[in-house]
Amino acid sequence: MTNLASGELALPTLGYGAANLGNMYRELSDEQAGAVLEAAWDAGIRYFDTAPHYGLGLSERRLGDFLRTKPRHEYVLSTKVGRLLRPNPEGAGGLDLDNSFVVPSDVKRVWDFSADGVRMSIEESIERMGIDRFDVLYLHDPERADVALPLSERIGSALSALVSLRDEGVTDAIGVGSMVSEALLQSAEFAAERSSGRSHIDLLMIAGRYTLAEQPALAEVVPACATNGIGIVNASVFNSGLLASDAPSASSRYEYGEVPAAVLDRVTAIADVARHHGVSLPTAALQYSLRDASVRSIVVGSSRPEQVRENAERMRERVPSAFWDELVERRLIPS
């Protein structure tokens, strides 16, 4: 576990991202979802991240059913705010496929960045999960909201509410999760005078912007985290699948679309170097950003028990420094 510089919470190095429990891309039965979570627990994973967005609440319900069987003090739990789930009569009989979840669309997501909306979101997540508190609360994808409110105001409103909740002891740590550098940077720089001297937020969950394939977050977001004492939780480190096998190809899933030729060329070259050093490409992808002191945890999603076990084992493998050195020398990753 790694201690947050700004608080007492300790984050395990490897976490499970529970989007798949919400039937992302394909349907899982309750039994299959339970088997994935049992594999994660047996592999030593003790950090679990979910969100109302994942399967319109299905991920939270399934994760809650599982975690209620485990001692509360043995794991770290996070969820997200920004979207409320509300009845959607127009969607009755349909599926939420536009959002990549194979679940009934009888409820819909409603953006709400107000203090009341943030509190309501947490209360409803607690009810869905049947667990009395969350260790970490993130503002989720503020840049994606179809509202007239400017991005800076969305972030400011929701984070001010989260700060108050942290001060009240409702949660231990707060942050923002996004895959857009602008939103992440604005969140890292969000500040107000506080008598405690504690950083205004504790964590940024960076999704797909700080990976072995590409590192746009290194330009400004990561330095801003270091300057402001903000820890990084790195998610989507496989770039949606491109880095999840030793043989990346044009047919690999990448950020929900086709792989750009330049990215594929770079990843193919990285895979060649990995083979030369006897390193698995997925192992390198998992461990790459942990070389940065700001990175507290890697959160990875899986829909099969064997994937969970493989990822846990990869985190324990040794990657020789000569491998990283050659990638830097060949300008395949930044120094």
KARATA-V169006 format. One record per helix or strand. SS is the DSSP state (hx for helix, st for strand). FROM is the first residue (numbers start at 0). TO is the last residue. If there is no record, write none. Layout:
# KARATA-V169006
[[SS;FROM;TO] [SS;FROM;TO]]
This chain:
# KARATA-V169006
[[st;1;2] [st;9;10] [st;13;16] [hx;17;21] [st;23;23] [hx;29;41] [st;46;48] [hx;57;66] [hx;71;73] [st;75;80] [st;82;86] [hx;88;90] [st;94;94] [hx;96;98] [st;100;100] [st;103;103] [st;106;110] [hx;114;128] [st;135;139] [hx;141;143] [hx;150;166] [st;172;177] [hx;180;188] [st;202;206] [hx;215;217] [hx;220;227] [st;230;234] [hx;238;240] [st;253;253] [st;256;256] [hx;260;275] [hx;280;290] [st;294;299] [hx;304;315] [hx;320;328]]
